Amino acid sequence: MKVKKNVALSDSGFLFNPSSGESYSVNPIGQEIIKMLNEESSEEEIIATLLEKYNVERDTLEKDIRDFFGMLELYGVVKPEEA
C-alpha cells in the first residue's frame, strides 16, 4: 500500500488530498504510520515498529492497522498494492 503522491501530511497531523479537496486530521500514531508508508515500509514492518514502541497486544494492533488502512483506502489517500 502506498500513499498517493499528491497527498500532503503536515507536522500537526493535517492530511490533505488535493485530488478530492478533502482534508483529515490524524493522531500522532496515524502520522507515524503514514510516514512509514511513504518510506515504503510493509505492513509487517509497521506492525513490528509499533510493537517495539508501544505497549499493545499484537492482535489489537493488527486489527487497528487494518481498520486504519481501510479508512485510508475509503478516503482515497492510498492506492492498493499492485499485484
N, CA, C and O atoms as a CHARMM CRD file, in Angstrom:
* protein
*
  332
    1    1 MET  N      0.84600  -1.17000   0.00000 PROA 1      0.00000
    2    1 MET  CA     0.00000   0.00000   0.00000 PROA 1      0.00000
    3    1 MET  C      0.89100   1.23200   0.00000 PROA 1      0.00000
    4    1 MET  O      1.86600   1.31100   0.74700 PROA 1      0.00000
    5    2 LYS  N      0.55000   2.17300  -0.83100 PROA 2      0.00000
    6    2 LYS  CA     1.33500   3.40000  -0.93300 PROA 2      0.00000
    7    2 LYS  C      0.42400   4.61400  -0.81300 PROA 2      0.00000
    8    2 LYS  O     -0.71500   4.60700  -1.28000 PROA 2      0.00000
    9    3 VAL  N      0.94900   5.65300  -0.17900 PROA 3      0.00000
   10    3 VAL  CA     0.23000   6.92400  -0.10300 PROA 3      0.00000
   11    3 VAL  C      0.32800   7.57100  -1.47700 PROA 3      0.00000
   12    3 VAL  O      1.39900   7.58900  -2.08300 PROA 3      0.00000
   13    4 LYS  N     -0.77900   8.09900  -1.96700 PROA 4      0.00000
   14    4 LYS  CA    -0.76500   8.77100  -3.27200 PROA 4      0.00000
   15    4 LYS  C      0.20400   9.94300  -3.23900 PROA 4      0.00000
   16    4 LYS  O      0.35400  10.61200  -2.21700 PROA 4      0.00000
   17    5 LYS  N      0.85700  10.18100  -4.36700 PROA 5      0.00000
   18    5 LYS  CA     1.91000  11.19900  -4.46800 PROA 5      0.00000
   19    5 LYS  C      1.47100  12.58800  -4.03400 PROA 5      0.00000
   20    5 LYS  O      2.22900  13.30000  -3.37600 PROA 5      0.00000
   21    6 ASN  N      0.28600  12.96700  -4.38600 PROA 6      0.00000
   22    6 ASN  CA    -0.13800  14.35300  -4.15200 PROA 6      0.00000
   23    6 ASN  C     -0.68800  14.59200  -2.73700 PROA 6      0.00000
   24    6 ASN  O     -0.99500  15.73100  -2.38800 PROA 6      0.00000
   25    7 VAL  N     -0.81500  13.54900  -1.92800 PROA 7      0.00000
   26    7 VAL  CA    -1.34200  13.69500  -0.57000 PROA 7      0.00000
   27    7 VAL  C     -0.26400  14.28500   0.33300 PROA 7      0.00000
   28    7 VAL  O      0.87200  13.81100   0.35700 PROA 7      0.00000
   29    8 ALA  N     -0.63700  15.32500   1.07300 PROA 8      0.00000
   30    8 ALA  CA     0.31800  16.01200   1.94300 PROA 8      0.00000
   31    8 ALA  C     -0.04900  15.78600   3.40600 PROA 8      0.00000
   32    8 ALA  O     -1.22600  15.76100   3.76800 PROA 8      0.00000
   33    9 LEU  N      0.97900  15.62100   4.24000 PROA 9      0.00000
   34    9 LEU  CA     0.80700  15.45200   5.67500 PROA 9      0.00000
   35    9 LEU  C      1.63900  16.50500   6.38600 PROA 9      0.00000
   36    9 LEU  O      2.85400  16.57600   6.20200 PROA 9      0.00000
   37   10 SER  N      0.97900  17.32800   7.20400 PROA 10     0.00000
   38   10 SER  CA     1.70400  18.35500   7.95400 PROA 10     0.00000
   39   10 SER  C      2.23200  17.77700   9.25700 PROA 10     0.00000
   40   10 SER  O      1.82200  16.69500   9.67800 PROA 10     0.00000
   41   11 ASP  N      3.14200  18.50300   9.89100 PROA 11     0.00000
   42   11 ASP  CA     3.69500  18.07800  11.17900 PROA 11     0.00000
   43   11 ASP  C      2.64400  18.03300  12.27800 PROA 11     0.00000
   44   11 ASP  O      2.82900  17.35300  13.28800 PROA 11     0.00000
   45   12 SER  N      1.54600  18.75000  12.09000 PROA 12     0.00000
   46   12 SER  CA     0.49200  18.78000  13.10400 PROA 12     0.00000
   47   12 SER  C     -0.57900  17.70700  12.88400 PROA 12     0.00000
   48   12 SER  O     -1.55300  17.64600  13.63500 PROA 12     0.00000
   49   13 GLY  N     -0.40700  16.85500  11.85100 PROA 13     0.00000
   50   13 GLY  CA    -1.34900  15.77100  11.61000 PROA 13     0.00000
   51   13 GLY  C     -2.46100  16.10600  10.64100 PROA 13     0.00000
   52   13 GLY  O     -3.43800  15.36300  10.54300 PROA 13     0.00000
   53   14 PHE  N     -2.33400  17.20300   9.92800 PROA 14     0.00000
   54   14 PHE  CA    -3.31700  17.60500   8.93500 PROA 14     0.00000
   55   14 PHE  C     -2.97500  16.89300   7.62700 PROA 14     0.00000
   56   14 PHE  O     -1.87900  17.06300   7.09400 PROA 14     0.00000
   57   15 LEU  N     -3.90400  16.10500   7.11700 PROA 15     0.00000
   58   15 LEU  CA    -3.71900  15.32500   5.90100 PROA 15     0.00000
   59   15 LEU  C     -4.60200  15.92300   4.81500 PROA 15     0.00000
   60   15 LEU  O     -5.80900  16.06800   5.00700 PROA 15     0.00000
   61   16 PHE  N     -4.01000  16.27000   3.67800 PROA 16     0.00000
   62   16 PHE  CA    -4.75500  16.92200   2.60400 PROA 16     0.00000
   63   16 PHE  C     -4.61300  16.13100   1.32000 PROA 16     0.00000
   64   16 PHE  O     -3.50500  15.79000   0.90600 PROA 16     0.00000
   65   17 ASN  N     -5.75100  15.84100   0.68800 PROA 17     0.00000
   66   17 ASN  CA    -5.79000  15.15200  -0.59000 PROA 17     0.00000
   67   17 ASN  C     -6.27300  16.14600  -1.64000 PROA 17     0.00000
   68   17 ASN  O     -7.48000  16.35500  -1.76900 PROA 17     0.00000
   69   18 PRO  N     -5.36200  16.76500  -2.39400 PROA 18     0.00000
   70   18 PRO  CA    -5.76900  17.79200  -3.34800 PROA 18     0.00000
   71   18 PRO  C     -6.61600  17.27300  -4.50600 PROA 18     0.00000
   72   18 PRO  O     -7.35600  18.04700  -5.11300 PROA 18     0.00000
   73   19 SER  N     -6.52800  15.99700  -4.82300 PROA 19     0.00000
   74   19 SER  CA    -7.33700  15.48700  -5.93300 PROA 19     0.00000
   75   19 SER  C     -8.82300  15.46200  -5.57500 PROA 19     0.00000
   76   19 SER  O     -9.67500  15.58600  -6.45400 PROA 19     0.00000
   77   20 SER  N     -9.13500  15.30200  -4.28200 PROA 20     0.00000
   78   20 SER  CA   -10.53600  15.31400  -3.86800 PROA 20     0.00000
   79   20 SER  C    -10.91600  16.61100  -3.16100 PROA 20     0.00000
   80   20 SER  O    -12.09700  16.93000  -3.02800 PROA 20     0.00000
   81   21 GLY  N     -9.90200  17.36200  -2.70400 PROA 21     0.00000
   82   21 GLY  CA   -10.15400  18.58100  -1.94700 PROA 21     0.00000
   83   21 GLY  C    -10.46700  18.31400  -0.48400 PROA 21     0.00000
   84   21 GLY  O    -10.75500  19.23700   0.27700 PROA 21     0.00000
   85   22 GLU  N    -10.41000  17.05300  -0.09700 PROA 22     0.00000
   86   22 GLU  CA   -10.72800  16.66500   1.27800 PROA 22     0.00000
   87   22 GLU  C     -9.50400  16.79300   2.17900 PROA 22     0.00000
   88   22 GLU  O     -8.36500  16.63200   1.74200 PROA 22     0.00000
   89   23 SER  N     -9.77300  17.08400   3.44100 PROA 23     0.00000
   90   23 SER  CA    -8.69500  17.11400   4.43500 PROA 23     0.00000
   91   23 SER  C     -9.14800  16.34500   5.66600 PROA 23     0.00000
   92   23 SER  O    -10.34000  16.24400   5.95500 PROA 23     0.00000
   93   24 TYR  N     -8.17900  15.81200   6.37500 PROA 24     0.00000
   94   24 TYR  CA    -8.44100  14.97200   7.53300 PROA 24     0.00000
   95   24 TYR  C     -7.39900  15.28200   8.59800 PROA 24     0.00000
   96   24 TYR  O     -6.33800  15.83300   8.30500 PROA 24     0.00000
   97   25 SER  N     -7.71100  14.92600   9.82100 PROA 25     0.00000
   98   25 SER  CA    -6.75000  15.02600  10.91400 PROA 25     0.00000
   99   25 SER  C     -6.42000  13.61500  11.37300 PROA 25     0.00000
  100   25 SER  O     -7.31100  12.78100  11.53700 PROA 25     0.00000
  101   26 VAL  N     -5.14400  13.35600  11.57800 PROA 26     0.00000
  102   26 VAL  CA    -4.73100  12.06100  12.11100 PROA 26     0.00000
  103   26 VAL  C     -3.96200  12.29000  13.40500 PROA 26     0.00000
  104   26 VAL  O     -3.30600  13.31600  13.58100 PROA 26     0.00000
  105   27 ASN  N     -4.05500  11.32100  14.30200 PROA 27     0.00000
  106   27 ASN  CA    -3.33800  11.43100  15.56300 PROA 27     0.00000
  107   27 ASN  C     -1.85200  11.11700  15.34200 PROA 27     0.00000
  108   27 ASN  O     -1.46800  10.71700  14.24300 PROA 27     0.00000
  109   28 PRO  N     -1.01600  11.29100  16.36800 PROA 28     0.00000
  110   28 PRO  CA     0.42600  11.06100  16.18400 PROA 28     0.00000
  111   28 PRO  C      0.78300   9.65900  15.69800 PROA 28     0.00000
  112   28 PRO  O      1.72700   9.50600  14.92300 PROA 28     0.00000
  113   29 ILE  N      0.05500   8.63900  16.13200 PROA 29     0.00000
  114   29 ILE  CA     0.36800   7.29000  15.65500 PROA 29     0.00000
  115   29 ILE  C     -0.03900   7.14800  14.19200 PROA 29     0.00000
  116   29 ILE  O      0.65800   6.49100  13.41900 PROA 29     0.00000
  117   30 GLY  N     -1.16000   7.75700  13.80400 PROA 30     0.00000
  118   30 GLY  CA    -1.54600   7.78000  12.39600 PROA 30     0.00000
  119   30 GLY  C     -0.49700   8.47000  11.54500 PROA 30     0.00000
  120   30 GLY  O     -0.20700   8.03300  10.43100 PROA 30     0.00000
  121   31 GLN  N      0.07300   9.54800  12.06900 PROA 31     0.00000
  122   31 GLN  CA     1.15400  10.24700  11.36400 PROA 31     0.00000
  123   31 GLN  C      2.34400   9.31000  11.16800 PROA 31     0.00000
  124   31 GLN  O      2.92000   9.25100  10.08100 PROA 31     0.00000
  125   32 GLU  N      2.71100   8.58300  12.21400 PROA 32     0.00000
  126   32 GLU  CA     3.83100   7.63900  12.11200 PROA 32     0.00000
  127   32 GLU  C      3.57100   6.60300  11.03300 PROA 32     0.00000
  128   32 GLU  O      4.45100   6.29400  10.22900 PROA 32     0.00000
  129   33 ILE  N      2.35600   6.06700  11.02000 PROA 33     0.00000
  130   33 ILE  CA     2.01100   5.03700  10.03700 PROA 33     0.00000
  131   33 ILE  C      2.09900   5.59800   8.62400 PROA 33     0.00000
  132   33 ILE  O      2.65300   4.95000   7.73600 PROA 33     0.00000
  133   34 ILE  N      1.56600   6.78300   8.40500 PROA 34     0.00000
  134   34 ILE  CA     1.60800   7.39300   7.06700 PROA 34     0.00000
  135   34 ILE  C      3.05100   7.66600   6.65200 PROA 34     0.00000
  136   34 ILE  O      3.41900   7.44100   5.49900 PROA 34     0.00000
  137   35 LYS  N      3.86200   8.14600   7.58100 PROA 35     0.00000
  138   35 LYS  CA     5.28400   8.37400   7.26300 PROA 35     0.00000
  139   35 LYS  C      5.97400   7.06900   6.88500 PROA 35     0.00000
  140   35 LYS  O      6.77800   7.03700   5.95400 PROA 35     0.00000
  141   36 MET  N      5.65800   5.98300   7.61100 PROA 36     0.00000
  142   36 MET  CA     6.25700   4.68500   7.27500 PROA 36     0.00000
  143   36 MET  C      5.77400   4.19800   5.91000 PROA 36     0.00000
  144   36 MET  O      6.54900   3.61100   5.15500 PROA 36     0.00000
  145   37 LEU  N      4.49700   4.43600   5.58600 PROA 37     0.00000
  146   37 LEU  CA     4.00200   4.07600   4.25400 PROA 37     0.00000
  147   37 LEU  C      4.73500   4.87600   3.18000 PROA 37     0.00000
  148   37 LEU  O      5.05900   4.34000   2.12000 PROA 37     0.00000
  149   38 ASN  N      4.99600   6.15200   3.44800 PROA 38     0.00000
  150   38 ASN  CA     5.74300   6.97800   2.49500 PROA 38     0.00000
  151   38 ASN  C      7.16700   6.46600   2.29800 PROA 38     0.00000
  152   38 ASN  O      7.76300   6.65400   1.23800 PROA 38     0.00000
  153   39 GLU  N      7.70500   5.81600   3.33000 PROA 39     0.00000
  154   39 GLU  CA     9.04700   5.23500   3.25000 PROA 39     0.00000
  155   39 GLU  C      9.00000   3.82000   2.68300 PROA 39     0.00000
  156   39 GLU  O     10.00800   3.11300   2.67200 PROA 39     0.00000
  157   40 GLU  N      7.82200   3.41300   2.21400 PROA 40     0.00000
  158   40 GLU  CA     7.57700   2.11700   1.60400 PROA 40     0.00000
  159   40 GLU  C      7.78300   0.95600   2.57000 PROA 40     0.00000
  160   40 GLU  O      8.21300  -0.12400   2.16600 PROA 40     0.00000
  161   41 SER  N      7.47700   1.17800   3.84500 PROA 41     0.00000
  162   41 SER  CA     7.51100   0.09700   4.82700 PROA 41     0.00000
  163   41 SER  C      6.32800  -0.83100   4.56700 PROA 41     0.00000
  164   41 SER  O      5.24600  -0.38900   4.18300 PROA 41     0.00000
  165   42 SER  N      6.55400  -2.11800   4.78300 PROA 42     0.00000
  166   42 SER  CA     5.47000  -3.08800   4.62300 PROA 42     0.00000
  167   42 SER  C      4.57100  -3.05700   5.85800 PROA 42     0.00000
  168   42 SER  O      4.92900  -2.48200   6.88600 PROA 42     0.00000
  169   43 GLU  N      3.41400  -3.67400   5.74200 PROA 43     0.00000
  170   43 GLU  CA     2.50900  -3.74500   6.88000 PROA 43     0.00000
  171   43 GLU  C      3.20200  -4.42200   8.06300 PROA 43     0.00000
  172   43 GLU  O      3.07100  -3.97000   9.20100 PROA 43     0.00000
  173   44 GLU  N      3.93300  -5.49600   7.80200 PROA 44     0.00000
  174   44 GLU  CA     4.62500  -6.21200   8.87500 PROA 44     0.00000
  175   44 GLU  C      5.70600  -5.33400   9.51300 PROA 44     0.00000
  176   44 GLU  O      5.88200  -5.36600  10.73100 PROA 44     0.00000
  177   45 GLU  N      6.42500  -4.55900   8.71400 PROA 45     0.00000
  178   45 GLU  CA     7.43800  -3.64900   9.27100 PROA 45     0.00000
  179   45 GLU  C      6.79100  -2.57900  10.14900 PROA 45     0.00000
  180   45 GLU  O      7.32500  -2.22100  11.19900 PROA 45     0.00000
  181   46 ILE  N      5.65100  -2.08000   9.71800 PROA 46     0.00000
  182   46 ILE  CA     4.93000  -1.07300  10.50500 PROA 46     0.00000
  183   46 ILE  C      4.48300  -1.68000  11.83300 PROA 46     0.00000
  184   46 ILE  O      4.64200  -1.06500  12.88700 PROA 46     0.00000
  185   47 ILE  N      3.92800  -2.87900  11.77800 PROA 47     0.00000
  186   47 ILE  CA     3.47100  -3.55200  12.99600 PROA 47     0.00000
  187   47 ILE  C      4.64600  -3.78600  13.93800 PROA 47     0.00000
  188   47 ILE  O      4.54300  -3.51400  15.13400 PROA 47     0.00000
  189   48 ALA  N      5.75300  -4.28700  13.41400 PROA 48     0.00000
  190   48 ALA  CA     6.92600  -4.56100  14.25200 PROA 48     0.00000
  191   48 ALA  C      7.44100  -3.28600  14.92100 PROA 48     0.00000
  192   48 ALA  O      7.78300  -3.29500  16.10400 PROA 48     0.00000
  193   49 THR  N      7.49300  -2.20700  14.17400 PROA 49     0.00000
  194   49 THR  CA     7.96500  -0.93000  14.72400 PROA 49     0.00000
  195   49 THR  C      7.05900  -0.44800  15.85100 PROA 49     0.00000
  196   49 THR  O      7.53400  -0.03600  16.90900 PROA 49     0.00000
  197   50 LEU  N      5.75800  -0.50200  15.61500 PROA 50     0.00000
  198   50 LEU  CA     4.81400  -0.02800  16.62400 PROA 50     0.00000
  199   50 LEU  C      4.78300  -0.94000  17.85500 PROA 50     0.00000
  200   50 LEU  O      4.59500  -0.46300  18.97400 PROA 50     0.00000
  201   51 LEU  N      4.96500  -2.24100  17.65400 PROA 51     0.00000
  202   51 LEU  CA     5.01100  -3.16200  18.79800 PROA 51     0.00000
  203   51 LEU  C      6.21400  -2.87400  19.69300 PROA 51     0.00000
  204   51 LEU  O      6.12700  -2.98200  20.91600 PROA 51     0.00000
  205   52 GLU  N      7.33400  -2.50900  19.07600 PROA 52     0.00000
  206   52 GLU  CA     8.52900  -2.16700  19.85500 PROA 52     0.00000
  207   52 GLU  C      8.33100  -0.86900  20.63400 PROA 52     0.00000
  208   52 GLU  O      8.83200  -0.71500  21.74800 PROA 52     0.00000
  209   53 LYS  N      7.60800   0.04300  20.04000 PROA 53     0.00000
  210   53 LYS  CA     7.49100   1.38700  20.59600 PROA 53     0.00000
  211   53 LYS  C      6.37200   1.53900  21.62600 PROA 53     0.00000
  212   53 LYS  O      6.49600   2.32600  22.56400 PROA 53     0.00000
  213   54 TYR  N      5.28400   0.79200  21.45600 PROA 54     0.00000
  214   54 TYR  CA     4.10400   0.97600  22.30100 PROA 54     0.00000
  215   54 TYR  C      3.73700  -0.32100  23.01800 PROA 54     0.00000
  216   54 TYR  O      3.99000  -1.41500  22.51300 PROA 54     0.00000
  217   55 ASN  N      3.15400  -0.18700  24.17100 PROA 55     0.00000
  218   55 ASN  CA     2.70300  -1.32400  24.96500 PROA 55     0.00000
  219   55 ASN  C      1.30100  -1.72100  24.49800 PROA 55     0.00000
  220   55 ASN  O      0.29600  -1.25200  25.03100 PROA 55     0.00000
  221   56 VAL  N      1.26100  -2.59100  23.49600 PROA 56     0.00000
  222   56 VAL  CA    -0.01200  -3.00600  22.90500 PROA 56     0.00000
  223   56 VAL  C      0.09600  -4.47800  22.49200 PROA 56     0.00000
  224   56 VAL  O      1.16700  -4.95400  22.11600 PROA 56     0.00000
  225   57 GLU  N     -1.01400  -5.17200  22.56900 PROA 57     0.00000
  226   57 GLU  CA    -1.06100  -6.57100  22.12700 PROA 57     0.00000
  227   57 GLU  C     -1.03700  -6.62400  20.60700 PROA 57     0.00000
  228   57 GLU  O     -1.63400  -5.78100  19.93700 PROA 57     0.00000
  229   58 ARG  N     -0.34300  -7.62300  20.06700 PROA 58     0.00000
  230   58 ARG  CA    -0.21600  -7.75100  18.61500 PROA 58     0.00000
  231   58 ARG  C     -1.58400  -7.84900  17.93400 PROA 58     0.00000
  232   58 ARG  O     -1.81600  -7.18900  16.92100 PROA 58     0.00000
  233   59 ASP  N     -2.48900  -8.66300  18.47900 PROA 59     0.00000
  234   59 ASP  CA    -3.81400  -8.82500  17.85900 PROA 59     0.00000
  235   59 ASP  C     -4.56800  -7.50300  17.78300 PROA 59     0.00000
  236   59 ASP  O     -5.20200  -7.19600  16.77400 PROA 59     0.00000
  237   60 THR  N     -4.49400  -6.73300  18.84700 PROA 60     0.00000
  238   60 THR  CA    -5.16000  -5.42200  18.88400 PROA 60     0.00000
  239   60 THR  C     -4.55200  -4.49400  17.85200 PROA 60     0.00000
  240   60 THR  O     -5.26900  -3.81000  17.12200 PROA 60     0.00000
  241   61 LEU  N     -3.22200  -4.47000  17.79000 PROA 61     0.00000
  242   61 LEU  CA    -2.53800  -3.59700  16.83200 PROA 61     0.00000
  243   61 LEU  C     -2.86300  -3.99400  15.40000 PROA 61     0.00000
  244   61 LEU  O     -3.12700  -3.12900  14.56500 PROA 61     0.00000
  245   62 GLU  N     -2.84800  -5.27500  15.10700 PROA 62     0.00000
  246   62 GLU  CA    -3.15000  -5.72400  13.74000 PROA 62     0.00000
  247   62 GLU  C     -4.56200  -5.31300  13.32500 PROA 62     0.00000
  248   62 GLU  O     -4.77300  -4.87700  12.19300 PROA 62     0.00000
  249   63 LYS  N     -5.52000  -5.44700  14.22500 PROA 63     0.00000
  250   63 LYS  CA    -6.89700  -5.03400  13.92100 PROA 63     0.00000
  251   63 LYS  C     -6.95600  -3.53200  13.68200 PROA 63     0.00000
  252   63 LYS  O     -7.58100  -3.07400  12.72400 PROA 63     0.00000
  253   64 ASP  N     -6.30000  -2.75900  14.56000 PROA 64     0.00000
  254   64 ASP  CA    -6.30900  -1.30400  14.41500 PROA 64     0.00000
  255   64 ASP  C     -5.63300  -0.86400  13.11900 PROA 64     0.00000
  256   64 ASP  O     -6.10300   0.06600  12.46300 PROA 64     0.00000
  257   65 ILE  N     -4.53900  -1.52100  12.74400 PROA 65     0.00000
  258   65 ILE  CA    -3.84400  -1.20000  11.48900 PROA 65     0.00000
  259   65 ILE  C     -4.76100  -1.49700  10.30200 PROA 65     0.00000
  260   65 ILE  O     -4.87100  -0.68500   9.38400 PROA 65     0.00000
  261   66 ARG  N     -5.41500  -2.65200  10.31900 PROA 66     0.00000
  262   66 ARG  CA    -6.34100  -2.98300   9.21300 PROA 66     0.00000
  263   66 ARG  C     -7.46400  -1.95600   9.11500 PROA 66     0.00000
  264   66 ARG  O     -7.82900  -1.53200   8.01800 PROA 66     0.00000
  265   67 ASP  N     -8.00600  -1.56000  10.25200 PROA 67     0.00000
  266   67 ASP  CA    -9.06500  -0.54400  10.25900 PROA 67     0.00000
  267   67 ASP  C     -8.54400   0.78100   9.69900 PROA 67     0.00000
  268   67 ASP  O     -9.21700   1.42300   8.89300 PROA 67     0.00000
  269   68 PHE  N     -7.35300   1.18600  10.12400 PROA 68     0.00000
  270   68 PHE  CA    -6.77400   2.44700   9.65600 PROA 68     0.00000
  271   68 PHE  C     -6.50800   2.39600   8.15500 PROA 68     0.00000
  272   68 PHE  O     -6.81200   3.35000   7.43900 PROA 68     0.00000
  273   69 PHE  N     -5.94000   1.28500   7.67600 PROA 69     0.00000
  274   69 PHE  CA    -5.69100   1.13500   6.23900 PROA 69     0.00000
  275   69 PHE  C     -7.00100   1.18700   5.46300 PROA 69     0.00000
  276   69 PHE  O     -7.06200   1.77600   4.38400 PROA 69     0.00000
  277   70 GLY  N     -8.05000   0.57200   6.00800 PROA 70     0.00000
  278   70 GLY  CA    -9.35900   0.61400   5.35700 PROA 70     0.00000
  279   70 GLY  C     -9.88000   2.03200   5.23400 PROA 70     0.00000
  280   70 GLY  O    -10.45500   2.40300   4.21100 PROA 70     0.00000
  281   71 MET  N     -9.67800   2.82700   6.28100 PROA 71     0.00000
  282   71 MET  CA   -10.10200   4.22900   6.23000 PROA 71     0.00000
  283   71 MET  C     -9.28900   5.00500   5.20400 PROA 71     0.00000
  284   71 MET  O     -9.84100   5.81800   4.46300 PROA 71     0.00000
  285   72 LEU  N     -7.98000   4.76200   5.15100 PROA 72     0.00000
  286   72 LEU  CA    -7.14100   5.44600   4.16700 PROA 72     0.00000
  287   72 LEU  C     -7.58800   5.11200   2.75200 PROA 72     0.00000
  288   72 LEU  O     -7.61600   5.98700   1.88600 PROA 72     0.00000
  289   73 GLU  N     -7.93700   3.85300   2.51200 PROA 73     0.00000
  290   73 GLU  CA    -8.43100   3.44400   1.19300 PROA 73     0.00000
  291   73 GLU  C     -9.77700   4.09800   0.89000 PROA 73     0.00000
  292   73 GLU  O     -9.98800   4.62000  -0.20500 PROA 73     0.00000
  293   74 LEU  N    -10.68000   4.06800   1.86100 PROA 74     0.00000
  294   74 LEU  CA   -12.01200   4.65100   1.69000 PROA 74     0.00000
  295   74 LEU  C    -11.92900   6.12200   1.31800 PROA 74     0.00000
  296   74 LEU  O    -12.68500   6.58900   0.46600 PROA 74     0.00000
  297   75 TYR  N    -11.02900   6.85000   1.94000 PROA 75     0.00000
  298   75 TYR  CA   -10.88900   8.28200   1.69000 PROA 75     0.00000
  299   75 TYR  C     -9.97200   8.60200   0.51600 PROA 75     0.00000
  300   75 TYR  O     -9.72700   9.77400   0.22800 PROA 75     0.00000
  301   76 GLY  N     -9.46700   7.58400  -0.16000 PROA 76     0.00000
  302   76 GLY  CA    -8.66600   7.80200  -1.35600 PROA 76     0.00000
  303   76 GLY  C     -7.28500   8.36700  -1.08700 PROA 76     0.00000
  304   76 GLY  O     -6.70600   9.03800  -1.94200 PROA 76     0.00000
  305   77 VAL  N     -6.75800   8.09900   0.09500 PROA 77     0.00000
  306   77 VAL  CA    -5.43200   8.62300   0.46500 PROA 77     0.00000
  307   77 VAL  C     -4.32100   7.69600  -0.02200 PROA 77     0.00000
  308   77 VAL  O     -3.20400   8.14100  -0.28800 PROA 77     0.00000
  309   78 VAL  N     -4.63400   6.40600  -0.13700 PROA 78     0.00000
  310   78 VAL  CA    -3.63900   5.41800  -0.57000 PROA 78     0.00000
  311   78 VAL  C     -4.11700   4.72200  -1.83200 PROA 78     0.00000
  312   78 VAL  O     -5.30000   4.73600  -2.17400 PROA 78     0.00000
  313   79 LYS  N     -3.17400   4.12600  -2.49700 PROA 79     0.00000
  314   79 LYS  CA    -3.51800   3.26600  -3.61800 PROA 79     0.00000
  315   79 LYS  C     -3.10800   1.84500  -3.24000 PROA 79     0.00000
  316   79 LYS  O     -2.05800   1.64500  -2.62900 PROA 79     0.00000
  317   80 PRO  N     -3.91500   0.87300  -3.59400 PROA 80     0.00000
  318   80 PRO  CA    -3.60600  -0.51900  -3.22200 PROA 80     0.00000
  319   80 PRO  C     -2.34600  -1.01900  -3.90700 PROA 80     0.00000
  320   80 PRO  O     -1.93100  -0.49600  -4.94100 PROA 80     0.00000
  321   81 GLU  N     -1.74400  -2.04300  -3.30800 PROA 81     0.00000
  322   81 GLU  CA    -0.56600  -2.65600  -3.90300 PROA 81     0.00000
  323   81 GLU  C     -0.91000  -3.23600  -5.26100 PROA 81     0.00000
  324   81 GLU  O     -2.00900  -3.74800  -5.47600 PROA 81     0.00000
  325   82 GLU  N      0.03600  -3.14800  -6.16400 PROA 82     0.00000
  326   82 GLU  CA    -0.16900  -3.75000  -7.48100 PROA 82     0.00000
  327   82 GLU  C      0.27400  -5.19300  -7.43600 PROA 82     0.00000
  328   82 GLU  O      1.31900  -5.51400  -6.87000 PROA 82     0.00000
  329   83 ALA  N     -0.50800  -6.05100  -8.02500 PROA 83     0.00000
  330   83 ALA  CA    -0.18800  -7.49300  -7.99300 PROA 83     0.00000
  331   83 ALA  C      0.87300  -7.84900  -8.99600 PROA 83     0.00000
  332   83 ALA  O      1.25800  -9.01300  -9.10100 PROA 83     0.00000
